[in-house]
Amino acid sequence: MTAEVPTTPPGDAAATREASERGGLPGAVDPPAGGGEAHAASDSALARVVREESGRIVAALTASLGNLDLAEESVAEAVEEALREWRVRGIPPRPGAWLTQAARHNALDRMRRDRRYREKLALLAGATVPTAGEVDERLPLIFGCCHPALSPDAQLALTLRAVCGLTTAQIARATLASATAVGQRIVRAKRKIGAAGIPIRIPEGDDRADRLDLVLTVVSVMYSEAHLVAGRDAAADRDLADDALWLSGVVAAALPREAEAHGLHALLLFHRAREGARAVDGELVLLGDQDRGRWDAALLSEAHRTLESAARLRRSGRWQLHAAIAACHADASSSAATDWLQVLTLYDMLLRYDRSPVVRLNRAVALAAVEGPVEALAEVDSLESALAGYHLWHAVRAHLLRLLGRDAEATAADLRALDLTDNQAERRLIVARLAR
């Protein structure tokens, strides 16, 4: 299976997203008889508002208070209040403004109970919280969460949680870590931000350059997490994917001289352009089998222009190389017509910047097309210790084993991939391959 392996493998203010995966919201109880449809409508509206607004509200309150933990807790309380009140009184005319005001009042109440924050009451009382139309409020929070005083793992986990609203389980999937480890990283990171007084702002000069790559990684993981959601079919979480694409555009627009910011935005545009052919009637279609006539030509053109803008800045990097690889696929009229030698060359260049196991797994797919399955399988097998728990490692390995006629081993690898994915479209794809 020549899988379209993600750039990064797929992934309490975030408790709402976690509960929405279970079919409910934080604090939800079984609705009283007769209220099921109304409650479902209000719960759905609340889940949508939380997804669209929570990151902005947390960012604005954090900027006002200088306390990420307080901001997150205030928003989480507001979500629980909304769950109860909207079921009884209905969805308010401006649900985002309702949630914003409730979170602000919760923060005020908490501060009144704590004398240490009295001097900040005036700041909060006069603070304004962004509306959905304002596009840059989360950017300082992203850079604050990516402060070098935090470990790289903690930076990534905290940003995905506080800014993007991903759940602990989603972050664990995205980072190939356990949910327990992710939870501990988030707690430690928030404590360190408070204790060290880490500023929530966009840094300048070398400080910004050091943090930019992680910021771009966070946005990439956010986009990857929108696809192949556990328990669902092949359709992406379009809201989350759109939010990641929008956020990559915000970063690129805010930092016009940063080539890598444009590189990531181009990469996500290429991926988004293929979305209409990647998921058809709930079924997953692999890159080599996609109807390329269904690719979005306008988005592909925009992706090429964005990649050219990055290239004009003459500062190469891993995100531009990822985008260049995506451009090779976009330019080919079919999978067979793909310039696999160029793809492999670009992956070899990418290894200078990023030798992560997932990048090497992607490279192995190109290596198989250029040099054959024997060399590719040797590379894939060398990644076992790092990727044995990653379903796409087993899926790619099964494909290579089958090319070599080692069908029994290929079947075992496919069965292991089946065990490791909860996405229904992927499971159906693997089952169909096993049946063949």
Disulfide bonds with the S-S distance in Angstrom:
none
